[in-house]
Amino acid sequence: MSTPATASALYPGRVMHRRLRPFVHGFRYRVFSLYLDLDELPGLDRRLRLFSHNRWNLFGFRDRDHGPRDGGPLRPWIERHLAAAGIDLEGGPVRLLCFPRVLGYVFDPLSVWFCFHADGGLRAILYEVSNTFGQRHGYLLPVDGPAPGEPLEQATAKRFYVSPFFAVDGRYDFRLAVPGDRLAVGIRLGDSAGPALVARQTGRRRPLSDAALARLFVTHPLMTLKVIGAIHWQALRLWLKGARPTPRPAPPVAEVSIPPAAATAPRLAAE
């Protein structure tokens, strides 16, 4: 039986991090992400044996891992923040790029919400950032364009403590495209002295099917533990190189930042 055509998909690929100063430090590892249309979740839960929505399974997605973290439906939550930014999707789809729960566990440093108008145009992106201290913050950036086939470039001030080795200042530059046959998400953190950190996730689209999920469980075993372990192992390597943690401030009061001029901020100089 063929897999029904859906907007939801899988993206096996790689994540790369490269610290640029005060010393160079980099790493990369294999991961895979879900790309989920929120309206398709009930159907995916019924069709797939190895994936469940709000239930335990080999792979899963739980509403409480995103948005308000109260287990409630995600669509009203994102629409409320879109309304605060003056954006009405008029029923258009919302699709979420995120790591899955694997055997009931997940840690997702960055989830990306793609918010489309009913006419098919991309209207906003929410970058949902999590740190290893159980805190989260979102950056909701309106979209004006881009031209068909062109990558989208956005920027916003950093307001949330993520890595212990970077203070809460500077700016994020994002470069990405709506996931299609390929996935490409790039992030650059920098300040007045120039770029400090570059991160990228790349991948290639695969259908969201039981066969594909079974293969990924073999090729990417215990991915959640791998992600968490890699974060702490790289932190130890940075500490041994001389990096020292900065004090962790309280997170922003607002769960989502909506900087109105962020999308037009000038980009940082090239690496």
C-alpha positions as CSV (number, residue, x, y, z in Angstrom):
1,M,0.0,0.0,0.0
2,S,1.4,3.4,-1.0
3,T,1.9,6.2,1.6
4,P,-0.8,8.9,1.3
5,A,0.5,12.3,0.1
6,T,0.9,14.7,3.1
7,A,2.6,17.9,3.8
8,S,4.2,16.2,6.8
9,A,7.5,14.5,6.2
10,L,10.8,13.4,7.6
11,Y,14.2,15.1,7.2
12,P,17.2,12.9,8.0
13,G,20.4,14.9,7.9
14,R,23.1,16.6,9.9
15,V,23.6,19.4,12.4
16,M,26.8,21.5,12.4
17,H,28.0,24.0,15.0
18,R,31.1,26.1,14.7
19,R,32.3,28.6,17.4
20,L,34.4,31.3,15.8
21,R,35.8,33.2,18.9
22,P,37.7,33.6,21.1
23,F,38.8,30.2,19.6
24,V,37.5,28.0,16.9
25,H,35.6,24.9,18.0
26,G,33.2,22.8,15.8
27,F,31.3,19.6,15.6
28,R,28.7,17.8,13.6
29,Y,26.4,14.9,14.1
30,R,23.5,13.0,12.4
31,V,19.9,13.8,13.3
32,F,16.5,13.7,11.8
33,S,13.5,16.0,12.1
34,L,9.8,15.8,11.8
35,Y,8.0,18.3,9.6
36,L,4.4,18.2,10.8
37,D,1.3,20.0,9.6
38,L,-0.7,20.6,12.7
39,D,-3.9,19.8,10.9
40,E,-2.6,16.4,9.8
41,L,-1.7,15.1,13.3
42,P,-4.9,13.2,13.9
43,G,-4.6,11.4,10.6
44,L,-1.0,10.6,11.1
45,D,-1.8,9.2,14.6
46,R,-4.4,6.9,13.0
47,R,-2.4,5.8,10.0
48,L,1.1,5.2,11.5
49,R,2.0,2.3,13.8
50,L,5.3,3.6,14.9
51,F,4.2,7.3,15.5
52,S,1.7,8.7,17.9
53,H,0.3,12.1,18.8
54,N,0.0,12.7,22.6
55,R,0.5,9.0,23.3
56,W,3.6,6.8,23.9
57,N,5.2,5.1,21.0
58,L,8.5,4.4,19.4
59,F,8.3,7.9,17.9
60,G,5.9,10.6,19.0
61,F,4.8,14.2,19.2
62,R,3.2,15.7,22.2
63,D,1.5,19.1,22.3
64,R,3.0,19.8,25.7
65,D,6.5,19.9,24.2
66,H,5.7,23.1,22.4
67,G,3.9,26.4,22.7
68,P,2.4,26.9,26.1
69,R,3.6,23.5,27.4
70,D,0.2,22.8,29.0
71,G,-0.9,20.0,26.7
72,G,-3.6,22.1,25.0
73,P,-4.0,22.4,21.2
74,L,-1.2,24.3,19.6
75,R,-3.1,26.0,16.8
76,P,-5.0,28.5,19.1
77,W,-1.7,29.4,20.8
78,I,0.2,30.2,17.7
79,E,-2.8,32.1,16.2
80,R,-3.0,34.2,19.4
81,H,0.7,35.3,19.0
82,L,0.2,35.9,15.3
83,A,-2.7,38.1,16.0
84,A,-0.5,40.1,18.4
85,A,1.8,40.7,15.5
86,G,-1.1,41.7,13.3
87,I,-1.0,38.5,11.2
88,D,-4.1,36.6,10.2
89,L,-3.5,33.3,8.3
90,E,-7.3,33.0,7.5
91,G,-7.1,29.3,8.1
92,G,-3.8,28.6,6.3
93,P,-1.6,25.8,7.5
94,V,1.0,25.8,10.3
95,R,3.8,23.4,10.0
96,L,6.4,22.6,12.7
97,L,10.0,21.4,12.1
98,C,11.1,19.7,15.3
99,F,12.8,16.6,16.8
100,P,10.5,13.7,17.6
101,R,10.1,12.0,20.9
102,V,12.0,8.7,20.8
103,L,10.9,6.1,23.2
104,G,9.0,8.8,25.1
105,Y,11.9,11.3,25.4
106,V,12.9,14.5,23.5
107,F,15.1,17.5,23.8
108,D,14.7,20.0,21.0
109,P,17.1,23.0,21.0
110,L,15.3,24.7,18.2
111,S,11.8,24.2,16.7
112,V,10.8,26.2,13.7
113,W,7.1,27.0,13.0
114,F,6.2,27.9,9.4
115,C,3.0,29.9,9.3
116,F,1.2,30.1,5.9
117,H,-1.7,32.2,4.7
118,A,-4.7,30.5,3.1
119,D,-3.3,31.7,-0.3
120,G,-0.2,29.6,0.3
121,G,2.2,32.4,1.1
122,L,4.5,32.2,4.1
123,R,3.5,35.0,6.5
124,A,5.6,34.4,9.6
125,I,8.2,32.1,11.3
126,L,8.4,31.3,15.0
127,Y,11.8,30.2,16.2
128,E,11.2,28.3,19.4
129,V,14.5,28.0,21.4
130,S,15.1,25.7,24.4
131,N,18.0,25.5,26.8
132,T,19.2,22.6,29.0
133,F,17.8,24.4,32.1
134,G,14.2,23.7,31.1
135,Q,13.6,27.2,29.8
136,R,12.2,28.2,26.5
137,H,11.6,31.4,24.4
138,G,10.2,32.1,21.0
139,Y,11.0,34.7,18.4
140,L,8.1,35.4,16.0
141,L,9.2,37.2,12.9
142,P,6.8,38.4,10.1
143,V,7.7,37.4,6.6
144,D,7.7,39.8,3.6
145,G,8.6,37.7,0.7
146,P,11.0,36.1,-0.2
147,A,10.8,35.7,-4.0
148,P,9.9,32.1,-5.1
149,G,12.9,29.8,-4.8
150,E,15.0,32.3,-2.8
151,P,16.1,31.7,0.8
152,L,14.6,33.8,3.5
153,E,16.9,36.0,5.7
154,Q,15.7,37.3,9.0
155,A,17.4,38.8,12.1
156,T,16.5,39.6,15.7
157,A,18.1,40.6,18.9
158,K,19.0,37.7,21.2
159,R,16.9,37.9,24.4
160,F,17.3,34.4,25.9
161,Y,20.1,32.5,27.7
162,V,21.0,29.4,25.7
163,S,24.7,28.3,25.9
164,P,26.4,29.0,29.3
165,F,29.4,30.3,27.3
166,F,27.5,33.1,25.6
167,A,25.9,36.1,27.4
168,V,22.4,37.2,26.6
169,D,23.3,39.9,24.0
170,G,24.1,40.1,20.4
171,R,21.9,39.1,17.5
172,Y,20.7,36.1,15.6
173,D,20.8,36.0,11.8
174,F,18.6,33.3,10.2
175,R,18.9,32.0,6.7
176,L,16.5,29.2,5.6
177,A,13.9,28.1,3.1
178,V,10.5,26.4,3.4
179,P,11.3,22.7,3.6
180,G,10.9,21.0,0.2
181,D,13.0,18.3,-1.3
182,R,15.8,19.5,0.9
183,L,16.1,21.1,4.3
184,A,18.5,24.0,5.0
185,V,18.3,26.1,8.2
186,G,21.2,28.3,9.1
187,I,21.7,30.5,12.2
188,R,24.5,32.9,13.0
189,L,25.0,34.5,16.4
190,G,27.1,37.7,16.5
191,D,27.6,41.2,18.0
192,S,29.4,44.4,17.2
193,A,32.7,42.4,17.0
194,G,31.3,40.2,14.3
195,P,30.0,36.6,14.0
196,A,30.6,34.4,17.1
197,L,28.8,31.1,16.3
198,V,27.4,29.5,13.2
199,A,25.0,26.5,13.2
200,R,23.3,24.7,10.3
201,Q,20.9,21.8,9.9
202,T,20.6,20.2,6.5
203,G,18.6,17.2,5.3
204,R,16.7,15.5,2.5
205,R,13.0,14.9,2.5
206,R,11.6,11.4,3.1
207,P,8.0,10.3,3.3
208,L,6.6,10.0,6.9
209,S,5.9,6.3,6.9
210,D,6.4,3.3,9.2
211,A,9.1,1.9,6.9
212,A,11.0,5.2,7.0
213,L,10.6,5.5,10.8
214,A,11.8,1.9,11.3
215,R,15.0,2.6,9.2
216,L,15.7,5.8,11.2
217,F,15.4,4.0,14.5
218,V,18.2,1.7,13.3
219,T,20.4,4.4,11.7
220,H,19.8,7.0,14.4
221,P,19.4,5.0,17.6
222,L,18.4,6.8,20.8
223,M,18.7,10.2,19.1
224,T,17.4,12.2,22.1
225,L,20.2,10.8,24.3
226,K,22.7,11.5,21.5
227,V,21.6,15.1,21.3
228,I,21.8,15.7,25.1
229,G,25.0,13.8,25.4
230,A,26.6,15.8,22.5
231,I,25.6,19.1,24.2
232,H,27.3,18.2,27.5
233,W,30.3,16.6,25.8
234,Q,31.0,19.7,23.7
235,A,30.5,21.9,26.8
236,L,33.2,19.9,28.6
237,R,35.5,20.3,25.6
238,L,34.9,24.1,25.6
239,W,35.6,24.3,29.3
240,L,38.9,22.4,28.8
241,K,39.8,24.9,26.1
242,G,39.3,27.8,28.5
243,A,35.7,28.9,28.0
244,R,33.9,29.8,31.3
245,P,30.2,30.0,31.9
246,T,28.4,33.3,32.2
247,P,25.8,34.0,34.8
248,R,22.3,32.8,33.9
249,P,19.7,35.6,34.1
250,A,15.9,35.1,34.5
251,P,14.2,34.3,31.1
252,P,12.1,37.0,29.4
253,V,8.7,37.6,31.0
254,A,7.0,37.2,27.6
255,E,7.0,33.7,26.2
256,V,7.4,35.0,22.7
257,S,9.2,38.1,21.4
258,I,7.7,40.0,18.5
259,P,10.3,42.5,17.3
260,P,8.5,44.5,14.6
261,A,11.6,45.6,12.8
262,A,13.6,42.4,13.1
263,A,13.1,41.2,9.5
264,T,14.7,44.4,8.1
265,A,17.8,44.4,10.4
266,P,21.1,44.5,8.4
267,R,22.9,41.2,8.1
268,L,26.2,40.5,9.8
269,A,29.3,40.5,7.7
270,A,30.2,37.2,6.0
271,E,32.4,34.8,7.8
